[in-house]
């Protein structure tokens, strides 16, 4: 045997086991009919159910009333009658300013009033006597007029004194600084022992928390639709803290109470406000929230889990599992997303199973294996349920 033949024989000896290994791997990967194994997937269901038509925005929580409590008289703060962050009632005392100088001013005003009242009474009596005397020509008309003028001056002085007394009473009352609104206090800004001046800096800020409002804006192009649906009554508005996952917590339900009378010149949007009951302090001033304005309830909207929607080069689609267990690609159009559900249009029908996880392993027309049975007759998701009394 030549050297060339010996080399060929050696190559065949080495290659035969490798070919056998590859053949065995192919045979093991394609059992039965020789195709790939069914791809494991997770399935959901196409459902026809009531779904709200929503307009979405990001809003900011703000108190209906926010008051910076300032002193109306000057003096030394002798008492702070609340704690930081305490709930207070309207008219509840918050600070006490030293009332002694104010009480002294009131006493002085009252004393001055008493003195001038006595003088005014004497002047009025003298004017009466001169009026009788002038009729008998015992005094001249000029003398009688001068006495009457003096009596009128004292009467006016008494009125001024009475006003000073009332002002002194008010100043003494202002020594007790009360909350003008019911709400929750912030941090105490001026401590006991400090001297404050009338109209000076704020002592504390009180915010009304219940009810509370959320301010947001929507494009002016949606204003006509909002106005049209407002004709049936206040629109339902839902709020959820920004960044929270859909379904992670109940949305707070309120109503639309304000639509601005002009479009913002720079933003092209219309400012709006919604009011919410907030007894559990779910909303906090300054907090950002996701806002949904519910226009109406679509009675039979076709929905799929949002995770089932796949974006491709030709558009969005879903994989539907047919009765033979094979995945079929169906083109759809997503009309809107509500929570974890997508409202769609396309060549799908209620009751069909759609793939929600594992789409990357799916080939159209290939068999799939569903992990767990597809849900049948599942209840509508919480995010898609209309608020009580919201359907119109």
C-alpha positions as CSV (number, residue, x, y, z in Angstrom):
1,X,0.0,0.0,0.0
2,X,1.4,3.4,-0.9
3,X,1.9,6.2,1.5
4,X,-1.0,8.1,0.0
5,X,-3.4,5.3,0.6
6,X,-2.3,4.9,4.2
7,X,-3.1,8.5,4.8
8,X,-6.6,8.2,3.3
9,X,-7.3,5.2,5.5
10,X,-6.3,7.0,8.6
11,X,-8.6,10.0,7.8
12,X,-11.5,7.6,7.3
13,X,-10.8,5.9,10.6
14,X,-10.9,9.2,12.5
15,X,-13.9,10.7,10.6
16,X,-16.3,7.8,10.9
17,X,-16.8,8.1,14.7
18,X,-17.3,11.9,14.3
19,X,-20.0,11.4,11.7
20,X,-21.6,8.8,13.9
21,X,-21.7,11.2,16.8
22,X,-23.3,13.9,14.7
23,X,-25.8,11.5,13.3
24,X,-26.7,10.4,16.8
25,X,-27.2,14.0,18.0
26,X,-29.4,14.8,15.1
27,X,-31.4,11.6,15.7
28,X,-31.8,12.5,19.4
29,X,-32.9,16.1,18.6
30,X,-35.5,15.0,16.1
31,X,-37.3,12.0,17.4
32,X,-40.4,10.6,15.9
33,X,-41.2,12.6,12.6
34,X,-37.8,14.3,12.6
35,X,-39.0,17.9,13.5
36,X,-38.0,20.1,16.4
37,X,-39.7,19.5,19.8
38,X,-42.8,21.7,20.7
39,X,-41.7,25.0,22.2
40,X,-42.8,25.5,25.8
41,X,-45.0,28.6,26.2
42,X,-47.4,30.3,28.6
43,X,-50.9,31.1,27.3
44,X,-53.6,33.6,28.1
45,X,-57.0,34.1,26.6
46,X,-58.8,36.5,24.2
47,X,-61.8,37.9,26.1
48,X,-64.7,40.2,25.2
49,X,-65.6,42.3,28.3
50,X,-66.5,45.8,29.4
51,X,-63.5,48.1,29.3
52,X,-63.2,51.8,30.0
53,X,-62.2,54.4,27.4
54,X,-59.5,56.4,29.2
55,X,-57.4,59.5,28.8
56,X,-54.1,59.3,30.7
57,X,-51.9,61.9,32.1
58,X,-49.4,62.6,35.0
59,X,-50.7,64.8,37.7
60,X,-49.5,66.5,40.9
61,X,-51.3,66.2,44.2
62,X,-52.2,69.6,45.8
63,X,-54.3,70.6,48.8
64,X,-57.5,72.4,48.3
65,X,-56.5,74.9,50.9
66,X,-52.9,75.6,52.0
67,X,-52.4,78.4,54.6
68,X,-49.2,79.9,55.8
69,X,-50.2,81.0,59.4
70,X,-48.6,84.3,60.2
71,X,-48.8,86.5,63.3
72,X,-51.1,89.5,63.1
73,X,-49.6,91.2,66.2
74,X,-46.1,91.4,67.5
75,X,-44.7,89.9,70.7
76,X,-43.0,87.0,72.4
77,X,-44.3,83.5,71.7
78,X,-45.1,82.0,75.1
79,X,-46.7,78.7,74.0
80,X,-46.8,76.3,71.0
81,X,-50.0,74.3,71.3
82,X,-49.4,71.5,68.8
83,X,-46.8,69.1,67.5
84,X,-45.2,68.9,64.1
85,X,-47.5,67.1,61.6
86,X,-50.6,67.1,63.8
87,X,-54.1,67.2,62.5
88,X,-55.9,70.4,63.6
89,X,-59.4,71.7,63.4
90,X,-60.5,75.1,62.1
91,X,-60.2,77.7,64.9
92,X,-57.9,75.5,67.0
93,X,-55.2,77.5,68.9
94,X,-51.7,76.9,67.6
95,X,-49.5,79.6,69.2
96,X,-49.9,82.0,72.1
97,X,-48.2,85.4,71.9
98,X,-47.6,87.2,75.2
99,X,-51.0,89.0,75.8
100,X,-49.9,91.4,78.6
101,X,-48.8,94.3,76.5
102,X,-51.9,94.0,74.4
103,X,-54.1,93.8,77.5
104,X,-52.5,97.0,78.8
105,X,-53.2,98.7,75.4
106,X,-56.8,97.7,75.7
107,X,-57.1,99.0,79.3
108,X,-55.6,102.3,78.2
109,X,-58.0,102.6,75.3
110,X,-60.9,101.9,77.6
111,X,-59.8,104.5,80.0
112,X,-59.4,107.1,77.3
113,X,-62.9,106.2,76.1
114,X,-64.3,106.8,79.6
115,X,-62.7,110.1,79.9
116,X,-63.9,111.4,76.5
117,X,-67.4,110.1,77.1
118,X,-67.6,112.1,80.3
119,X,-66.3,115.2,78.5
120,X,-68.7,114.6,75.6
121,X,-71.6,114.3,78.0
122,X,-70.7,117.6,79.7
123,X,-70.3,119.3,76.4
124,X,-73.7,118.1,75.1
125,X,-75.4,119.3,78.3
126,X,-73.8,122.7,78.0
127,X,-74.9,122.9,74.3
128,X,-78.5,122.3,75.4
129,X,-78.3,125.1,78.0
130,X,-76.9,127.6,75.5
131,X,-79.6,126.6,73.0
132,X,-82.3,127.6,75.6
133,X,-80.4,130.8,76.6
134,X,-80.0,132.0,73.0
135,X,-83.8,131.9,72.6
136,X,-84.1,134.5,75.5
137,X,-81.2,136.5,74.2
138,X,-79.1,135.8,77.3
139,X,-76.2,134.7,75.0
140,X,-75.4,135.4,71.4
141,X,-76.0,133.0,68.6
142,X,-72.3,132.9,68.0
143,X,-71.6,131.7,71.6
144,X,-74.3,129.0,71.3
145,X,-72.8,127.7,68.0
146,X,-69.3,127.5,69.5
147,X,-70.6,125.4,72.4
148,X,-72.5,123.1,70.0
149,X,-69.4,122.7,67.9
150,X,-67.4,121.7,71.0
151,X,-70.0,119.1,71.9
152,X,-69.8,117.6,68.4
153,X,-66.0,117.4,68.6
154,X,-66.2,115.5,71.9
155,X,-68.9,113.1,70.4
156,X,-66.5,112.4,67.4
157,X,-63.7,111.8,69.8
158,X,-65.8,109.2,71.6
159,X,-66.4,107.4,68.4
160,X,-62.7,107.3,67.6
161,X,-62.0,106.0,71.1
162,X,-64.6,103.3,70.6
163,X,-62.8,102.2,67.4
164,X,-59.5,102.1,69.3
165,X,-61.0,99.9,72.0
166,X,-62.3,97.5,69.3
167,X,-58.9,97.4,67.6
168,X,-57.3,96.7,71.0
169,X,-59.7,93.9,71.6
170,X,-58.8,92.4,68.2
171,X,-55.1,92.7,68.9
172,X,-55.6,90.9,72.2
173,X,-57.6,88.2,70.4
174,X,-54.9,87.9,67.7
175,X,-52.4,87.0,70.5
176,X,-53.9,83.5,70.3
177,X,-52.9,82.4,66.8
178,X,-55.5,79.8,65.5
179,X,-55.7,77.6,62.5
180,X,-58.0,79.2,59.8
181,X,-58.7,75.8,58.2
182,X,-58.9,72.1,59.2
183,X,-55.9,70.1,58.0
184,X,-52.5,68.9,58.9
185,X,-49.6,71.1,60.2
186,X,-46.1,71.0,58.9
187,X,-43.0,71.6,60.9
188,X,-43.1,74.4,63.5
189,X,-41.1,77.2,61.9
190,X,-40.9,79.5,65.0
191,X,-40.2,78.1,68.4
192,X,-41.4,79.2,71.9
193,X,-39.5,82.3,73.2
194,X,-38.9,83.9,69.8
195,X,-40.2,87.4,69.1
196,X,-42.4,87.8,66.1
197,X,-43.7,90.9,64.3
198,X,-47.1,91.6,62.9
199,X,-47.3,90.3,59.3
200,X,-43.9,88.6,59.7
201,X,-42.8,85.2,58.4
202,X,-45.0,82.1,58.6
203,X,-45.2,80.3,61.9
204,X,-46.5,77.0,60.3
205,X,-48.1,75.8,57.1
206,X,-51.5,74.0,57.4
207,X,-52.6,71.9,54.4
208,X,-56.1,70.4,54.0
209,X,-55.7,66.7,53.1
210,X,-59.3,65.5,53.0
211,X,-60.6,66.0,50.4
212,X,-57.6,66.7,48.2
213,X,-57.1,67.5,44.5
214,X,-54.9,66.4,41.7
215,X,-53.8,68.9,39.0
216,X,-53.0,67.6,35.5
217,X,-53.2,68.6,31.9
218,X,-54.6,67.0,28.7
219,X,-54.0,68.0,25.1
220,X,-56.4,70.6,23.8
221,X,-57.3,68.2,21.0
222,X,-59.1,66.0,23.6
223,X,-61.1,68.9,25.0
224,X,-64.1,68.5,22.8
225,X,-64.4,64.8,23.7
226,X,-64.2,65.6,27.4
227,X,-66.8,68.3,27.2
228,X,-69.1,66.0,25.3
229,X,-68.9,63.3,27.9
230,X,-69.2,65.8,30.7
231,X,-72.8,66.5,29.6
232,X,-73.8,63.2,31.3
233,X,-72.4,64.2,34.7
234,X,-69.0,64.5,36.4
235,X,-66.3,62.3,34.8
236,X,-64.7,59.5,36.9
237,X,-61.0,60.0,37.5
238,X,-58.6,57.5,38.9
239,X,-55.2,58.2,40.4
240,X,-52.3,55.9,41.3
241,X,-48.8,56.8,42.6
242,X,-46.5,57.2,39.6
243,X,-44.2,54.2,39.1
244,X,-46.4,51.7,40.8
245,X,-47.2,48.6,38.8
246,X,-50.7,48.1,37.4
247,X,-52.7,45.9,39.8
248,X,-50.2,46.5,42.6
249,X,-52.8,48.5,44.5
250,X,-56.3,49.9,44.2
251,X,-56.6,53.1,42.3
252,X,-58.2,56.0,44.1
253,X,-61.4,57.1,42.5
254,X,-62.5,60.7,42.3
255,X,-64.3,63.1,39.9
256,X,-63.3,65.9,37.6
257,X,-64.2,69.2,39.2
258,X,-62.3,71.8,37.1
259,X,-61.4,72.4,33.5
260,X,-59.5,75.6,32.8
261,X,-61.1,78.3,30.6
262,X,-58.1,78.6,28.2
263,X,-55.5,76.5,26.5
264,X,-51.9,77.0,27.7
265,X,-50.1,79.1,25.1
266,X,-46.9,77.2,25.4
267,X,-48.0,73.7,26.2
268,X,-51.1,73.5,24.0
269,X,-52.8,71.7,26.9
270,X,-55.7,72.4,29.1
271,X,-55.3,72.4,32.9
272,X,-57.7,70.3,34.9
273,X,-58.3,69.2,38.5
274,X,-59.9,66.2,40.0
275,X,-61.1,65.9,43.6
276,X,-60.6,62.8,45.8
277,X,-61.7,61.6,49.2
278,X,-58.5,61.1,51.1
279,X,-59.4,59.9,54.6
280,X,-56.6,57.3,54.6
281,X,-54.0,59.8,53.4
282,X,-53.3,57.8,50.2
283,X,-52.5,61.0,48.4
284,X,-50.0,63.5,49.6
285,X,-49.3,67.1,48.5
286,X,-46.6,67.3,46.0
287,X,-46.8,63.6,45.0
288,X,-46.8,62.6,41.3
289,X,-49.6,60.3,40.3
290,X,-50.7,58.6,37.1
291,X,-54.2,59.9,36.2
292,X,-56.9,58.2,34.2
293,X,-60.0,60.1,33.1
294,X,-62.8,57.7,32.2
295,X,-64.9,58.9,29.3
296,X,-67.2,55.9,28.9
297,X,-67.4,52.1,29.2
298,X,-67.1,50.0,26.0
299,X,-69.4,47.1,26.7
300,X,-67.7,44.3,24.6
301,X,-64.1,45.2,24.0
302,X,-61.8,42.5,22.6
303,X,-58.9,42.2,25.0
304,X,-55.7,40.1,25.4
305,X,-53.0,40.2,28.0
306,X,-50.7,43.0,27.1
307,X,-47.7,40.6,27.3
308,X,-49.2,38.7,24.3
309,X,-48.7,41.6,21.9
310,X,-45.5,41.4,19.8
311,X,-44.1,44.3,17.8
312,X,-42.7,43.2,14.4
313,X,-41.4,44.9,11.3
314,X,-44.8,44.5,9.6
315,X,-46.7,45.7,12.7
316,X,-48.1,44.2,15.9
317,X,-49.3,40.6,16.1
318,X,-50.1,37.8,18.5
319,X,-49.6,34.1,18.4
320,X,-52.9,32.2,18.6
321,X,-52.9,28.5,19.5
322,X,-55.3,26.6,17.2
323,X,-57.2,23.4,18.0
324,X,-54.3,21.3,16.9
325,X,-51.9,22.9,19.3
326,X,-50.0,24.9,16.7
327,X,-49.1,28.6,16.9
328,X,-50.7,30.8,14.2
329,X,-49.5,34.4,13.7
330,X,-52.4,36.9,13.7
331,X,-52.0,40.6,12.9
332,X,-53.7,42.9,15.3
333,X,-54.1,46.6,16.1
334,X,-53.7,47.8,19.7
335,X,-56.4,50.4,20.3
336,X,-55.4,51.2,23.9
337,X,-53.8,49.6,27.0
338,X,-55.7,49.4,30.3
339,X,-53.5,48.1,33.1
340,X,-52.3,44.6,32.1
341,X,-54.8,44.3,29.2
342,X,-54.6,45.5,25.6
343,X,-57.8,46.4,23.8
344,X,-57.3,45.1,20.2
345,X,-58.8,44.7,16.8
346,X,-57.8,41.9,14.4
347,X,-58.4,38.4,13.2
348,X,-58.9,36.9,16.6
349,X,-62.1,35.9,18.5
350,X,-63.1,35.7,22.1
351,X,-62.1,32.4,23.8
352,X,-59.0,31.8,21.7
353,X,-55.7,31.0,23.5
354,X,-52.8,33.4,22.9
355,X,-49.2,33.0,23.8
356,X,-48.1,35.5,26.5
357,X,-44.6,34.2,27.2
358,X,-42.1,32.2,25.1
359,X,-42.8,34.0,21.7
360,X,-39.1,34.1,20.9
361,X,-39.1,30.3,20.6
362,X,-42.2,30.0,18.5
363,X,-42.2,29.4,14.8
364,X,-45.5,30.1,13.0
365,X,-47.3,26.8,12.2
366,X,-45.2,24.9,14.7
367,X,-46.5,22.9,17.6
368,X,-46.2,24.4,21.1
369,X,-46.6,23.0,24.6
370,X,-48.6,25.2,27.1
371,X,-47.4,25.3,30.6
372,X,-50.6,24.8,32.5
373,X,-54.0,24.9,31.0
374,X,-55.1,28.2,29.3
375,X,-57.5,30.1,31.5
376,X,-61.1,29.7,30.6
377,X,-63.8,32.2,31.5
378,X,-61.4,34.2,33.6
379,X,-62.9,37.2,35.4
380,X,-62.0,40.6,33.9
381,X,-58.9,42.2,35.3
382,X,-59.2,44.7,38.0
383,X,-57.7,47.4,35.8
384,X,-60.5,47.0,33.3
385,X,-63.4,47.1,35.7
386,X,-65.5,50.2,35.7
387,X,-66.0,52.1,38.9
388,X,-69.3,51.6,40.6
389,X,-71.9,53.8,39.0
390,X,-69.4,54.8,36.2
391,X,-71.0,52.9,33.4
392,X,-73.2,55.1,31.3
